[in-house]
Every structure is written in C-alpha cells, then in structure tokens.
C-alpha cells in the first residue's frame, strides 16, 4: 500500500549513525527511516489473508443503547447497558456466535463507571465513588468475584486506567490537585496480586498526562501529554517512560496527534503523528520509521502481526500484515463507513467495527476473514 518508494538511508548507514551518536558527546540527531516497497513487489498478492468470509450485523440495541467493551472470547463480545430498574445500575450482556441474540452475564453487579475490559476478555476494571472516597476494582466475568485494587479519599483522583496488552498489568495515575501528595503512576500485577508505585520524574512543568499505555513487561509506559497552554508551538506529545527505582524516567518524546499508540513488543511501539503518519519507534537503537501515511485510525491484532486501519478522507477500512517496517497486502475489507472503534478477536480472525455510515447512521458489525 502507500509505502514510500525510496529510502532515506540504508539500514547499514542508519546503524552506523546510531552507533556513532551513542559514542558522541555532541548533539543527538534523529534518523527517520522510510520503508521501501521492494519487499512488497515480491509478495504474491493473490495469497492475501484478508478475504471477507461473512459479515455479522450486531443487534440494534448494541447501536442504540449499548457500550461495546470488546471480545470476551474468540466468538463472543461484551457490552454494558444501563438498567431502568436500578438507579444508575448497569448490566453486562454477552453476544455469542452467530451474534444474533445476547444474554445477560449472571453474577455481575455493576454500579461504577469507566469500565475497561481486559484484552483477554476475562476481567473488567471499574471505578466507583462514595462518600468515603473513590475505589478502583476488578471484576471477574467468569464468577463475578470482585477485587478492590485501591481506595482513596475524595481529594485524590484516579484517572487514565488501562490494561497492558497481555492483561497482566492494570495501570492508572493518581493525581492530588492540592499538591499534598506526589502524582504517581501505579501498576497492579494480576499475577502476583501486588501494586507498585512510581513517581513521575522529569516531566515538563505544567504538562499533564491524559492517557497511559503500559508494556507487557511492566517496565515501559507511553504517555499522551497535554500542554498547559496550547498554541502553534505547544502541541500534544507522546512520551516514552521507563520504570526504574520507583520512578518513571523519560526516554523519548515527540509531537503527537493525540489519537492512538500501541506496543508491538516491549521495545517497539507505533503512534500517529499530527499529519496522519504512522510511526514506529525502537527504543533499543532510537530508530524512528515511517510505516504508513494519511492514517486516521488503526488497530493492531492481538498477535501484533496484522493491522486494520482507515485513511483520511476515505470511508474504507483496510487490513494488512505487519512485516518489519512494511505493511503487506493492504486489502480494502469494507467500504462505506468511518470507523470510531475497531477490535480484533482473540484468535485474530475477526474484526469488530463501530462507526458512522455515509448517512451518518451508527453501525456495529463483525467481519470474519477466510
């Protein structure tokens, strides 16, 4: 698809410059690698893995009143619905293949907000408030068991809750507007059932983190930073931090479109720039590479081998295979929708899509690939 047809620098030259810059005491330079299409020309496009086998339309209630949370298995999705019988109550429903009729998930009692489903579909994080304070909890979708992660008094804020892609870590920020306590990043380890606290160090004065994304090993974190004053010279930025010695050390920062980022592995991640360029950054050598251009939204599969994305000014969804710095095949898999959310199934064979059609009507459906 739209990979650059030239190379700014060869891989060997980029590596040489990287090694030299690491040994130099002078100013550091940034090498941006723009991928070639030579690899793509050698691929048999007829063997594309993204042939749509079937399209499943979700029931109307999932469009009109439900909030899709994601996949709970390779063949079922979960959504939350407000109930009229219980004040501010919420019930969860599971929609299972062939995605025609949903069932209420029993044993789950919901009353919080900011519900986030773990990527493996097994747990749901939720925040609840009371007169005594604010609590972060995790609920098991299998048996309804509730685990309280932390509780704070009302003068503290819990924000930017997110799961690592392997569902092991639940990360969140704690903010004290009064300044009596230091702002911190906290990780809850679902395996060891322990919490870790990291002070936010070396952050620009006045800048505020508005989202976090923790790596699978629990050592790296991507922040979306919001500047105190927005003008032409101060834009949102993405910041890579490393957790060490109970502090978050800043490693890399760059202006950011403020939309999306995703880990490929513990050392590499992708993010959208302001102009729709999809970049990949490798923190092992500091290489910044261009993967795609004009991207408006994207989603990586669970195995990080596939990508679904849309382009600016187009109502088409594409799917491709990630191979190094290239995206192969780049098949249009659906026309006529601007996607708002996309979720790959756990087996990476289906794609759940929410979005708006040309007539501005909302749609929710599932693409199943051959």
N, C-alpha and C positions, 0 to 999 in steps of 0.2 A: 504494500500500500504505500503511502506517501512518505517513504523514507528518502532522505537526501541522496542525490545521485553523485555526490562527491565526498571526499574525506578531507577534513581539515588537516589532520596529522595521522600518520600511520601509527599502529599500535606500538611499534618499537620506539618511535620517536617520542610518543606520549609517555612511555615508561621511562625513557632516558630523562626527559624533562622532570618527571615526578621524582626520580631518584636524586637528580641534581638539586631540585628545590628543597628536598628534605635535608641536604647537606649544607645548604647555603644559609647564611645569616641575614641575607638581604630580603627584600620584599617578596612575598609569595605570589605566584601567578596562578590563574585558574585555567585549566585546559578543558575545553568542551569538545567532545568527540561526536561528530555527526556520522551516523552509520551509512554504510554503502549498501546498494541493492544487489551486489554481485551474488551474495548467498541466495537471495530470493529467486534470481533468474535460474538457479539450478534446481529449484524445487518443483515437483510435479503438482501443479495447481489442481489437477483433476482428482488428486487424492485428499482434497480438503476434508477436515474432520467436522466441519460445521454445516452439514446439510440438515435442515429442519425436518424432523420426522413428524411432529404433531404440535399443535398449539392448543393449550387449555385455557379457556376463559374462566376467571375466578367469579364466584357468585357476586351478585350486585352489592350485598351487604359489605363485602370487603372493599368496595369502592366508595360507598356512600357513608358508612359509619365506622368501619374498622381501621385499625392501625396495624399494618403488616410489620411483624418483628423479624421474620426470617425463616430459615429452614430448621425444623426440629429433627429431621432425618432426610435421607435422600428422596423420600417420597411423600413428605408432608411439610406443610408450612403452618406457622402460628401467627395469630393476630389477636389484638386486645380490643374489647368493646366495652363502652360504658353501659352500666345497667341502670334501669329506671327504678328497680325495686329497692336498691341500696344506695343511700346518699353517697355520691362520689365513688361508688363501687365500680369495680372493673372485673370482667370475666374474660378468660382466655379460651379461644377456640382453636382446634386443630383441623386443618383441611388436608385430607389424605387422598392419594391417587385413587380414582381418576379426577380428583379435585372438583367434585360436584356438590358434595354435601359435607358440612362441617359438624364437629361435635365439641361440646364443652369439655375442657380438660378438668377432671374432678380433683378434689383435694386442694385446689389452688385458691387461696383467699387473697385478693388483691385490694389495696387501698392507697397505694403510693403513686408516684409519678416518675418520669424519666426512666421508663422500663427499657432495658437493653438486653437482648438475647445473646448468650454466649455463642461464638462461631460454631461450636459443636452441637448447639441446639439443646443442651442438657440443663442449663441454668438461666435464670433471669435475675438481673440486678434491678433494684428499685430503691428510690429514696422516699422516705415518709417523714412527716413533720407532726409534732405535737407540742403541747405547752412546755414540756420539759426539754425539747431540743429536736435535732434532726438526726435521722438514722439512715445508714446505708445497709441494705440487706440483700441476701442472695437466696433465691427460692429454687428448689429442685422441681423440674417439670415432671419427673418420674413419680415422686411420692409426696410432693408438696412440702417437704421439710424446709424450714426457714432458718437461715443462719444470719445472725447480726454481725456485720463486719466492724462497724464503729458507730458511736453516738457522740454528738457534740451538743453543747449548749447553743442557744439560738443566736449568739453573737458570731458564730463561725459558719462559714459557707462550705458546702461540699459541691464541687462542680466538675464538669468535663469527665464524667465517668466513662470508661471504655475498657474493653477486653483486649488482651493480646490475641493474635490470630489462632494460637493453639489452645486458647481458653484456659490457660494455666494462671495468668495474672489478671487481676482486676485493678486497674489504675484509676486514680482520681486526685484532684487537687483540693487542698484545704486552704481557705482564704480567711484571714481575720481583718476586716475593714478597720478595726480600731488600732491595729498595729501592735497589740499586746503580745501576740504570738507570731512567729515567723511563718510565712507562707511555705507550703511544702508539697511535694509530690509523694503520694503514698501508694504502695503496692500490696495487694493481698494475694498470697500464694495459695491457690486452691488445693495444691498437693500437700504442703506442709501445714496448712491452716494457720499461717503466721503472717504478720504485717511488717512492712519495712517503711521507714520514713526517711525521705531525702530532702535536705534543704535546697531551695532554688538559689543557686550561686551564679554569679557573673551574668545576671540578666540585666538588660538595659533599663535604666531608671525610667519609670513611667510606663514601660511596655507591659502589656498584660497577656498572659497565655489564655487562649479561648478554646483550645482543644488539645488533646494529647493522644498519642498512639504509641503503645509500648511494644517493643520487640519480643519475640518468643522466648529469648533467654533472660528477659527481665533486666537487661543491662543498658539498652538503648531506648530513647524516647524521642518522638517527634512532637514538637510544639508548633501550633499556629499562634503567632504573636500579633497582638493588636496594638498599634502605636497609640500613645496618649493623644497626640494631635495628628489628624490625617490631612495631608496636603500632597502636592505633587512629589515631594522629596521623601515623604514618610508613608510607606505602604505596609500592608501586612507582610510578614515574613515567616518562613519556615525555619525552625531552629532544631538542630540535632544535638541532643544532650546525652552524656554518658553517666550512668550512676556509679559512683565510686566513693568510698569512705563517707557514706551517708550524705553525700552532696551530689548535685547534678552539675557536671562540668560542661560548658558549651564547647562544641567541636566544629560546627558548621552552621552558617546562616545565609539565607538568600531571599530576595523579594519573592513573594508567593501570591498566587491567585486567590488564596484563601478558600479554595474549594476542597481539594482532595489530596491525600497522600496515602501510600501503602508500602509496607515492608515486603520485599521479595525474599529476603533471608535476614539473618541477624546483622549483616554488614552492608546490604544494599537496600535502597528504597527508591520509589518513584514519587513524583509530585508534579502538579500542574503549575506552570508559570502564568503570569498575567496575560500573555498573548496566546494562551492555549497550548503552548509547547509542553509535551510530557517529557520530563527529565528523569534520568536515573543517576543516582549518586552512589559511589562506592567509597565507604569511609576507610577502606584499607589502603587505598592509594590516592584518594582525593579526586578521582576522575569523575567529571560531570558529563553525561552523554545525553544526546537528543534521541528519543525513542519514536515519538510521533509529533505531528503538528496539527494545529487547529482543533484540538480536542476540547469538548465541552464537559464531558463526564466520562468516568471509566470505572471498571470494577475488575479486580484480579480474581481468578478462581482460587479455591482453597489450596490446590497443589502448586499454585503460582506458575503454571505452565500455559494458561490461557488468559485472554483479556477480552472483555466486552467494552465497547466504547461508542460514543457518538461524536460527531463533528459539528463545529459551529455552523449555523445557518442551514443545517440539514436535519430532517426528521427521519433519519435512518440509524439503525443500530448495527454495528459491525462486531465481528468476533474474529480473533486471530490467535496464533500461537506465539508465545514468547520464546525467542531463541537468541541468547546473548543480548546484543543491543538492537536486534531486529524483531519486528512483528511479522510473522509469515501468514500467508493465505488472505487475511483481511477480507473475509466474506461479509457482504451485507446479509443480515439474517432476518431483518424486519424493517418494513417501510411504513411511514405514516404516524410516527409517534416521537415525541420529545421526552426521553426518559428522565424521571426525577430520582428513582431508586432502582438499582439492579442487584440481585442476589444470586450467586451461583449455588446450586445444590451441593450437598456434601460429597457426592460422587463426581462432581464436575461435569455432569451430562445434561443438566437442565439450567435454564436461566429464568428467574422470576423478575418481572419487569412491572414497574409502576410509572405512569406518565400521562401526558396530555396528547390527544389526537389533534388533527387539523381543525376539528370543530370545537376544540378546547374542552372536550369531554374527557373525564378521567377514565383510565383503563388499568386493569391489573390482569396479567396473563402469564403463562409459563410456556417457554419454548423448550421442546425436547429435541435433542440432536440425535442423529443416527449413531 
